Amino acid sequence: MPVDLHTHSRASDGSDTPAELVRAAAAARLGSIALTDHDTVEGIAEAAATADQVGIELIPGTEISCEWSPGGMHMVILWLEPTSGPLQDQLHRLQDGRNNRNSRIVERLQGLGLDVSLAEIEEEAGAGSVGRPHIAAVLVRKGYVPDIATAFDEFLATGRPAYLGRDRLTAEEAITLARQSNALPVLAHPHTLGVEHEEALSELLDRLAGLGLVGLECHYGAYQLEERNHYESLARRHGLIPSGGSDYHGSYKEGIALGTGRGDLNVQTSVLDELRAARAGTV
């Protein structure tokens, strides 16, 4: 059965509750799903309870944005349990940084003449942590922009007038803390790294593999088959497991379906088997 190892719920910046997400995965006939909300494991308990009810495997995880230039470096961390641990404890600090940034983004939007408040953005997020997609959704609802993509393009993306950075872990910190927490770090959607030359990307993967990186997200929801094959070949050359997932955010990321991405994603159980075997050899 196919699996999806990169998804988001309302616990961070997805539109579905953790329970809704798991039920949708079961309806889509996925065998396993990883919940990888940004900088949090708050949705794991709800997702795990629902997974038991509907008979699907739930892999606890998170997604971490690392300090990196010239692009963005994200780590999907698989099998990160919602307990105390080296990485779990750091997530609280990262969430505090997100909360402080949200307040400052709202102030910037207000300075641009947009009538938005932190209270209505928190209401949009529900019980989950607030992220930029929630801010974007409020801008759409109030008629300032036609859709979420435009909200990012005009206000919230890097370099736009309401964008603000935040505290991040280095790649070394994220990988080390993940391994110390009995979890597996996977480098997500490598196209966002901003590394244009193959030689430079190879050098980076060599360095990260030496630090303990286990996988590379080759089968990504927005990739074409040619891109997936290219990244899988690259992963194998560097001793990394070619992982995959949709990066599903529900209605906050249009055109990306759970399990199938843009329609042709098909991450097989064999990928999960490789990751599980790697974890068994390290914990």
N, C-alpha and C positions, 0 to 999 in steps of 0.2 A: 504493500500500500504506500502511496506517496506521503511525504512528510513536509512540514513547513517549519523551518528553524529560525525564523526571524519575523516576529509579529508584535504589534503594539495594541494596547487596550486603553481604556479611559483612565487607568491608573497613571498613565503619562499623557501621551498626545494622540491616542487613538479615539475613535468615536464610539466603539463598542465597549460595554462593560466586560470585565474578564470572563464572566459567565456567558455572556452573549457570544464572545469570541470563540470560546470552546465549543459551544453548541453549533455555531456556524462551521467550525472545523469538522465536527462529527457529521453534520449534514453534507459537507463536501467530501465525505468518505476519506478523510485523512487518517492515517494510522497514529501519527504523533504530531504534536505541535509544541514549539518552544515559545513561551511568553517572555519577551525581551524588552520590557518597557525601559525608557531612558532613566538611568540613575536611580532606579527603585525596584524593589521586589514586593511592593505593597499589594499588588494584584494577584500574587501567586496563590495565596490561601484560597481565595474565592475561585480561581481558575482550577486549582487542584480538586476542590470539592465537586465542582461541576464535571470535571474529567472523570472522576470516579463514577458519577451518576450515568454518564452517557457512554462510558467504555472506550475512552481514548487516552493515550499516554500524554501526560503533561510534563514537559521538561522545564524546570524553573531556570530563569536567566535574567539578564539585563543587557542594556546596550550603553556603552560609555563613550563619550566624545573625548578624545585625547588631544593633548597639546601638540599641534602640528602645523607646519607651514611648508608648502604654499597652498595646500587645500585643506580638506577635512579628513581626519582619521577617526574611524569609529571601530570599537571592539564589541562584538557580540560575545557575551560570556554565558556559556551553557552549563547547566547543572549547578547554578548558584542557589543554594537553599536559602529560604527566608528566615535565617537564624542569625545569631551573632557570629562574626568572623572578620578576618582582616579586610576583605573588600566590602563586605556588608556594612561594616562600621564606617567606612569612607563614604558610602552612599549618602549617609545623613549629611555630611559636610557638603557634598555636591548638591544635594537638594536645597540646602540653605542658600547656596550660591545662585541656584535657579530662581528661588523665591525673591531674592534681592534684585536680581536682574529684571524680573517681571515688573516689579514696582517702578523701576527706573525706565523701562520701556513704555509703560503707561504714561509716565510723566512726559516723555518725549512726544508721544502721540498727542497728548493734551496740548503741548507746546506748539504742535503743528496745526492746532485748531480742531482736532477730532474729539468729539464728546464721548469718551470712553472712560470707564472706571475699573479699578481692580476688582471691585465687588461683582460686577456683571461678568467679568472674565472668569473669576473663580466659580460663579454659578454655571457658566458654560462647561467648565472642567468637571463639575460634580465633585465627587469625593477624591478624585485623582489629583496628581500634581499638575500645576499649570505649566503649559508650554506655549510656544509661539503659534501652533495651529489653533489653540483656543482663542488667542488674541485675534488671529486672522478670522476665525469664525464669527467673532463679535463684529469685526469690521464689515464682514459680508452682511450680517443680519441687520446692521444699522445703515446699510446702503452706501458705505464709503467706497467699496470696491465690489465688482461683480462676482468674484470667486476667490477662493483661498490662494490660488496660485498668484493672482494679481496682488493680493495683500502682501505676499512675500516680495514680489517683484518691485512694488512701489514703496514698501515701508520696512519690512522685517528681515529681508535677506542680508547677507554680509555686504557692507558698503552702503546700504540704504539708510535713510535718515533716522529710523527708530531702532536700528540694530545695535546691540551691545554684546560684548563678549562676556565670558564668565570663567570662574576657576575650573581648571581641568587637570586630570592626571596626565603624566607623561606615558608614553607607550610602555616604557620599562616598568613604571609603577603599576599600570593596569594589568600587564601580563603577570608580574610577580605576585601581586595581591590575588589575582584570580587563581593562580596555581597554589598559593598558600591556603586558599579557601576551598580546595578540592574541586575546582571548576575548570572548564576548558575555554581559553581565549581564541576567538576566531576573528580575523581581520575582515570587516564588513565592506561591501561594495567598493572594491579597490579603485574604481574610476574616479571617486571623489578625492583621492589623495592629491591630485594635481601633479602627479609625476608622469611626464610625457614620454620620457625615453626608457626603453626596455631595460637598458643596462642599469639605470638608476633604480628602477623598480626592483630588479633582481638583487641589487645590493641591499636595498631596504628589506626585502623578504629574507635574505640571508641573515641580516642583523636581528630581525624580529624572531626568526626561527631559533637563533642562538639564545635569545632571551627566554624562550619557552612558548612561543606562539605555536598553536596546534593546527589551526585550519585557516583557509582562505575562502571567502564567500564567492564562489565561482558561478553558481546557479542562482542568479539574482533575478528578482521579479521583473525588472525593467530591461534586462539584457536580451539581446538577440542571440540566436544559437551560436553564431560565429564568435561572439564575445565570450559566451560560456565555455566553449571549447578552448579558446585561447587561454583563459584564466585557469582552466583545469590543467592544461599542459604546464603552465607556469607553476601551479601549486605542486604538481608531481615532481617537477625538477628541483624544487626546494624542500621536498620532504613534508609538505603540508597536505592536509586532508581537504579535498574540494567540497566544502559545505554549501548550503543553499537555503534560500527562503524568499518569501514574497516581499518582505518589508511592508506588510499590510497595516494600514492606519484607518481602515474604514472609509467613511465619507471625507475624512481630512486629507486623503491622498487619492484623488479620483483616478480611475482606470487601473488600479492594482487590486486584483481579486485574491482572496485568501487561497493559498495553495497553488494557484495557477498564474499569479502575477498578471501580466498583460494577455494571458490566454494560453500560453504554451509552456509554462514552467511545469516541471515534473521532477521533483527531487525524490529520489528513490530511497527506500529503507536501507539499502546498502550503504548510503552515505552516513546514516545514523549509526549503523553497525560499526563502521570504521571509527567514528568518533567515540562510541561507547567502548570499543576495544582499547583505544588510546587512553581513555580515562581510567580503565581498569588497570592499565600498566603504570599509572602515575599516582594513584591514590591508595 
